[in-house]
Amino acid sequence: MSRLVIISNRLPITVNRSDGELHYHPSAGGLATGLNSLDDSYNKIWIGWPGEDIANEWEREAIRSDLMKRNLVPVFLTEREIDLYYEGYSNKTIWPHFHYFTEYTVYNDEMWQAYQEVNFKFFQAVENVLREDDMVWVHDYQLMLLPAMIREKFPKISIGFFLHIPFPSYEVFRILPWRKEILDGILGSDQVGFHTFGYMRHFLSAAYRITGYEHEFGGLTIGDRQVNVDVFPMGIEYDKYANPDVDAQSDQSSGEIRKLHASRKIILSVDRLDYTKGIPHRIRAFGQFIRNHPEYIGKVNLIMIVVPSRANVDQYQSLKTEVDILVSQVNSEYSTFDWMPIHYYYRSLNFAALTTLYKEADIALITPLRDGMNLVAKEYVAAKDDKKRGVLILSEMAGAVYELNDGALTVNPQSSKEIEDALVEALEMPLEEQQRRMEEMQEKLRQYDVKHWAATFIKEQQKLKEKNKMHHTTHLSEDALDAVLKSYEQAETRLLFIDYDGTLMGFDPDPQAVKPDEEVLKVLSTLAADPKNNVVINSGRDKATLQKWLGHLDVEMAAEHGVWMKEKGEWRLNPNVVDGWKPKVRELLENLVSRTPGSFIEEKDYSLAWHYRNIDRDLGNKRVREFRDMLTYLIQNQDLQVLEGNKVVEIKNAGVNKGKATQHWVNMSKWGFILGIGDDSTDEDIFRALPDWGVSIKVGPGRTAARYSLTGVTEVRQFFSKLGRVAEKA
């Protein structure tokens, strides 16, 4: 049976001491509900912190034993780790930064060190239970380094990661000193999930600008892995709120809520105490509403439920004081002898009272300044399943707005005027419209509940796992290398196709700065000296440069992707090429260069290349798209091809490519061994032109038709050195 290993900061069970004994209680939140709803085809194991500083080793062992019976694995944190990793880096650095409150972000190296150490502590717990065929699902901002740690030890395992908070725009994210480490950590995953498309877009932008990984429709290629970045909006346990299993009739608080609602309209506000929730803005907006609409005095009540949170953090203490003062100001200014505008409760409510409030409230006023999702909005809508009466006023900065915008009244949480106007509209909204809006929202929430969220994420990860297996390219090492060397040694005739840039030599912003060094010249000389070998440099380089750099060697060459071919010391031109198109295209490229400092044109005999390695990546992509559009009209009915390489775009004759040049040499003889090696998309033509039994090697990351892969230039040179030693032995 497949195993699903779930890893989150907190276990779904909380451990605490009472009367000298250990007690276990379910943790709050919808995550456990969603994951426990997955079908029984997965044997689930959950790893996380049990929520208490357990220092005694006897108690730790007792907890391990008790939790293992429930397939739970505890990670014990010390008081220092809780302070620096959880209260520190997670909640004083990542939380404010990712919510755009950079003024509250603490940049502290000690906290960052603790964050790394605790992520590694989680890895050690995972390492002890993991099997190669497991699927792993890591959750949230406290464990963003963990996927890469798991990937390093278990390179073939399937890893998913879901971020439950917003991912900020690149301009905000880039401020973080540890931005690259965090991205690299997350990108150890095969699948990365976010609540909204906006968060996904910000992540892909950061991955591109900081780590250089480009995406295609949300897919990133990292090494031989395809990483899927997608949107999975988290739902709620719909029936839990639509049909609550509580005795609200006998609950005292529920009775008081119903009594209050009998005489007044209820506006409900439910939040955890946090500066991201916009609580002071909401109170000010409500005060403005009362001031500008005195006809509602005595007729409406704002019931504010504020759940205590992080009381030992300075910003939260200040926020609590500010909220207390603002509530007092509004109540003292507008209260009458029998009416108080705001009923403020700084505590959590039992489930019966909460669901009664949801069902009774005429309006839910949910206006966070920034929120990953906000499940309270969804809970309120689900609780209206019977009466379908009520209005949701929702901040456009909450992730839930993208699912509920058809039915909710959306507002900018910074605008008191918009909130005021929305309150008036909600209070005056006809019942028929309330019901129509509520039904539209409920239909979505009923279908896309938390069970659907969890099942969809795992289903997509499973599909990706199978896809990555199918497209897997073997790294050329150990057994694979021995097999290639043996085949090479036994062959009487050998044909070797070798790309130049990115294969024999690394890249440089200046294409003329990468002439072959002594090591490359020695490698090629050794290979060419073997009478069994026919070495062909198959490159996009121009003829003059290849001749200048390598012409003295006993190698054959294909230049400009096969426009020119050198055989037996003589260059000949491919008969299918023309150059009458070049002046118009060059004029277009010159205009592009004049508007894009840092880019330049490389002119070859029968092709033109535009290099943009030195410019901003996003600007380069924009210019490439712009160039393609303009070129389409310019070269209509002309047999030209546009090749996109590594930060270069080349225009050449369509009837010529590296593959056709390769085929020319392949057909010349019955070879005993054929090798093709290259690094970019143009070299895929070489791989496809080789016979099925040929050895094809892709250099660097990326999907490929090649059978094998090497990581870079260094490994390529080591590989060719081993081939050279075969000749020396002979």
MORAJO-V800236 format. One record per pair of residues at least 12 apart in sequence whose C-alpha atoms are under 6 Angstrom apart, sorted by sequence separation. I is the first residue (numbers start at 1). J is the second residue. D is the distance in whole Angstrom. If there is no record, write none. Layout:
# MORAJO-V800236
i=I j=J d=D
i=I j=J d=D
This chain:
# MORAJO-V800236
i=13 j=25 d=6
i=93 j=105 d=5
i=599 j=611 d=6
i=640 j=652 d=6
i=641 j=653 d=6
i=697 j=709 d=5
i=699 j=711 d=6
i=700 j=712 d=5
i=13 j=26 d=5
i=14 j=27 d=6
i=92 j=105 d=6
i=93 j=106 d=5
i=599 j=612 d=5
i=640 j=653 d=4
i=641 j=654 d=5
i=699 j=712 d=6
i=12 j=26 d=6
i=13 j=27 d=5
i=92 j=106 d=6
i=396 j=410 d=6
i=640 j=654 d=4
i=12 j=27 d=5
i=393 j=408 d=6
i=395 j=410 d=6
i=396 j=411 d=6
i=639 j=654 d=5
i=392 j=408 d=5
i=393 j=409 d=5
i=394 j=410 d=5
i=395 j=411 d=5
i=396 j=412 d=6
i=543 j=559 d=5
i=598 j=614 d=5
i=393 j=410 d=6
i=395 j=412 d=6
i=542 j=559 d=5
i=598 j=615 d=6
i=395 j=413 d=6
i=541 j=559 d=6
i=542 j=560 d=5
i=536 j=555 d=6
i=538 j=557 d=6
i=540 j=559 d=6
i=541 j=560 d=5
i=675 j=694 d=6
i=677 j=696 d=6
i=679 j=698 d=6
i=687 j=706 d=6
i=12 j=32 d=6
i=535 j=555 d=5
i=536 j=556 d=5
i=537 j=557 d=5
i=538 j=558 d=5
i=539 j=559 d=5
i=540 j=560 d=4
i=674 j=694 d=5
i=675 j=695 d=5
i=676 j=696 d=5
i=677 j=697 d=5
i=678 j=698 d=6
i=679 j=699 d=4
i=536 j=557 d=5
i=540 j=561 d=5
i=675 j=696 d=6
i=677 j=698 d=6
i=678 j=699 d=6
i=89 j=111 d=5
i=137 j=159 d=6
i=139 j=161 d=6
i=140 j=162 d=6
i=358 j=380 d=5
i=539 j=561 d=6
i=88 j=111 d=6
i=135 j=158 d=5
i=136 j=159 d=5
i=137 j=160 d=5
i=138 j=161 d=5
i=139 j=162 d=5
i=140 j=163 d=4
i=50 j=74 d=6
i=119 j=143 d=6
i=136 j=160 d=6
i=137 j=161 d=6
i=140 j=164 d=5
i=359 j=383 d=6
i=47 j=72 d=6
i=49 j=74 d=5
i=53 j=78 d=6
i=132 j=157 d=6
i=358 j=383 d=6
i=359 j=384 d=6
i=373 j=398 d=6
i=45 j=71 d=5
i=46 j=72 d=5
i=47 j=73 d=5
i=48 j=74 d=5
i=49 j=75 d=5
i=85 j=111 d=6
i=373 j=399 d=4
i=528 j=554 d=6
i=659 j=685 d=4
i=663 j=689 d=6
i=45 j=72 d=6
i=47 j=74 d=6
i=48 j=75 d=5
i=49 j=76 d=6
i=84 j=111 d=5
i=119 j=146 d=6
i=363 j=390 d=6
i=367 j=394 d=6
i=368 j=395 d=6
i=370 j=397 d=5
i=371 j=398 d=5
i=372 j=399 d=5
i=373 j=400 d=5
i=579 j=606 d=6
i=658 j=685 d=6
i=659 j=686 d=5
i=362 j=390 d=5
i=363 j=391 d=5
i=364 j=392 d=5
i=365 j=393 d=5
i=366 j=394 d=5
i=367 j=395 d=4
i=369 j=397 d=6
i=370 j=398 d=6
i=658 j=686 d=6
i=85 j=114 d=5
i=160 j=189 d=5
i=363 j=392 d=6
i=364 j=393 d=6
i=84 j=114 d=6
i=85 j=115 d=5
i=159 j=189 d=5
i=160 j=190 d=6
i=162 j=192 d=6
i=407 j=437 d=4
i=659 j=689 d=5
i=159 j=190 d=5
i=160 j=191 d=5
i=161 j=192 d=5
i=162 j=193 d=5
i=163 j=194 d=6
i=160 j=192 d=6
i=167 j=199 d=5
i=166 j=199 d=6
i=169 j=202 d=5
i=273 j=306 d=6
i=197 j=231 d=6
i=266 j=300 d=6
i=267 j=301 d=6
i=268 j=302 d=6
i=272 j=306 d=5
i=273 j=307 d=6
i=407 j=441 d=6
i=613 j=647 d=5
i=15 j=50 d=6
i=196 j=231 d=6
i=264 j=299 d=5
i=265 j=300 d=5
i=266 j=301 d=5
i=267 j=302 d=5
i=268 j=303 d=5
i=269 j=304 d=5
i=270 j=305 d=5
i=271 j=306 d=5
i=272 j=307 d=4
i=273 j=308 d=6
i=391 j=426 d=6
i=612 j=647 d=6
i=14 j=50 d=5
i=170 j=206 d=5
i=191 j=227 d=6
i=195 j=231 d=6
i=264 j=300 d=5
i=273 j=309 d=5
i=11 j=48 d=5
i=14 j=51 d=5
i=145 j=182 d=6
i=148 j=185 d=5
i=151 j=188 d=6
i=190 j=227 d=5
i=191 j=228 d=5
i=192 j=229 d=5
i=193 j=230 d=5
i=194 j=231 d=5
i=195 j=232 d=5
i=404 j=441 d=6
i=611 j=648 d=4
i=4 j=42 d=6
i=10 j=48 d=5
i=11 j=49 d=6
i=147 j=185 d=6
i=191 j=229 d=6
i=193 j=231 d=6
i=194 j=232 d=6
i=195 j=233 d=4
i=494 j=532 d=6
i=499 j=537 d=6
i=610 j=648 d=6
i=3 j=42 d=5
i=5 j=44 d=6
i=7 j=46 d=6
i=9 j=48 d=5
i=10 j=49 d=5
i=11 j=50 d=6
i=147 j=186 d=6
i=193 j=232 d=6
i=303 j=342 d=6
i=307 j=346 d=6
i=493 j=532 d=5
i=494 j=533 d=5
i=495 j=534 d=5
i=496 j=535 d=5
i=497 j=536 d=5
i=498 j=537 d=5
i=499 j=538 d=5
i=500 j=539 d=6
i=610 j=649 d=5
i=2 j=42 d=5
i=3 j=43 d=5
i=4 j=44 d=5
i=5 j=45 d=5
i=6 j=46 d=5
i=7 j=47 d=5
i=8 j=48 d=5
i=9 j=49 d=6
i=145 j=185 d=4
i=148 j=188 d=4
i=301 j=341 d=5
i=302 j=342 d=5
i=303 j=343 d=5
i=304 j=344 d=5
i=305 j=345 d=5
i=306 j=346 d=5
i=307 j=347 d=5
i=492 j=532 d=6
i=496 j=536 d=6
i=497 j=537 d=6
i=498 j=538 d=6
i=499 j=539 d=5
i=609 j=649 d=6
i=3 j=44 d=6
i=5 j=46 d=6
i=7 j=48 d=6
i=144 j=185 d=6
i=147 j=188 d=5
i=298 j=339 d=6
i=301 j=342 d=6
i=307 j=348 d=5
i=609 j=650 d=4
i=144 j=186 d=5
i=147 j=189 d=5
i=608 j=650 d=6
i=280 j=323 d=6
i=287 j=330 d=6
i=608 j=651 d=5
i=369 j=413 d=6
i=390 j=434 d=6
i=607 j=651 d=6
i=389 j=434 d=6
i=607 j=652 d=5
i=367 j=413 d=5
i=389 j=435 d=6
i=388 j=435 d=5
i=388 j=438 d=6
i=90 j=142 d=6
i=542 j=604 d=5
i=98 j=167 d=6
i=98 j=168 d=5
i=577 j=653 d=6
i=278 j=368 d=5
i=277 j=368 d=4
i=278 j=369 d=5
i=276 j=368 d=6
i=277 j=369 d=6
i=276 j=369 d=5
i=267 j=361 d=6
i=276 j=370 d=6
i=562 j=656 d=6
i=266 j=361 d=5
i=562 j=657 d=5
i=266 j=362 d=5
i=267 j=363 d=5
i=268 j=364 d=5
i=269 j=365 d=5
i=561 j=657 d=5
i=562 j=658 d=6
i=267 j=364 d=6
i=268 j=365 d=6
i=561 j=658 d=5
i=254 j=353 d=5
i=562 j=661 d=5
i=253 j=353 d=6
i=254 j=356 d=6
i=248 j=352 d=5
i=509 j=613 d=6
i=246 j=352 d=6
i=6 j=136 d=6
i=3 j=134 d=5
i=4 j=135 d=5
i=5 j=136 d=5
i=6 j=137 d=5
i=7 j=138 d=5
i=8 j=139 d=5
i=285 j=416 d=4
i=289 j=420 d=5
i=4 j=136 d=6
i=242 j=382 d=5
i=241 j=382 d=6
i=242 j=383 d=4
i=241 j=383 d=5
i=242 j=385 d=5
i=238 j=382 d=6
i=503 j=678 d=6
i=503 j=679 d=6
i=494 j=671 d=6
i=502 j=679 d=6
i=493 j=671 d=5
i=494 j=672 d=6
i=496 j=674 d=6
i=497 j=675 d=6
i=493 j=672 d=5
i=494 j=673 d=5
i=495 j=674 d=5
i=496 j=675 d=5
i=497 j=676 d=5
i=498 j=677 d=5
i=499 j=678 d=5
i=494 j=674 d=6
i=491 j=672 d=5
i=491 j=673 d=6
i=527 j=724 d=6
i=526 j=724 d=6
i=166 j=372 d=5
i=165 j=372 d=4
i=238 j=446 d=6
i=504 j=713 d=6
i=503 j=713 d=5
i=237 j=449 d=6
i=235 j=448 d=6
i=236 j=449 d=5
i=237 j=450 d=6
i=235 j=449 d=4
i=236 j=450 d=5
i=235 j=450 d=4
i=234 j=450 d=6
i=234 j=453 d=5
i=476 j=708 d=6
i=475 j=708 d=5
i=476 j=709 d=6
i=473 j=707 d=6
i=474 j=708 d=5
i=475 j=709 d=5
i=473 j=708 d=5
i=99 j=370 d=6
i=37 j=451 d=6
i=34 j=450 d=5
i=34 j=451 d=5
i=35 j=454 d=6
i=34 j=454 d=6
i=223 j=701 d=4
i=222 j=701 d=6
i=223 j=702 d=6
i=221 j=702 d=5
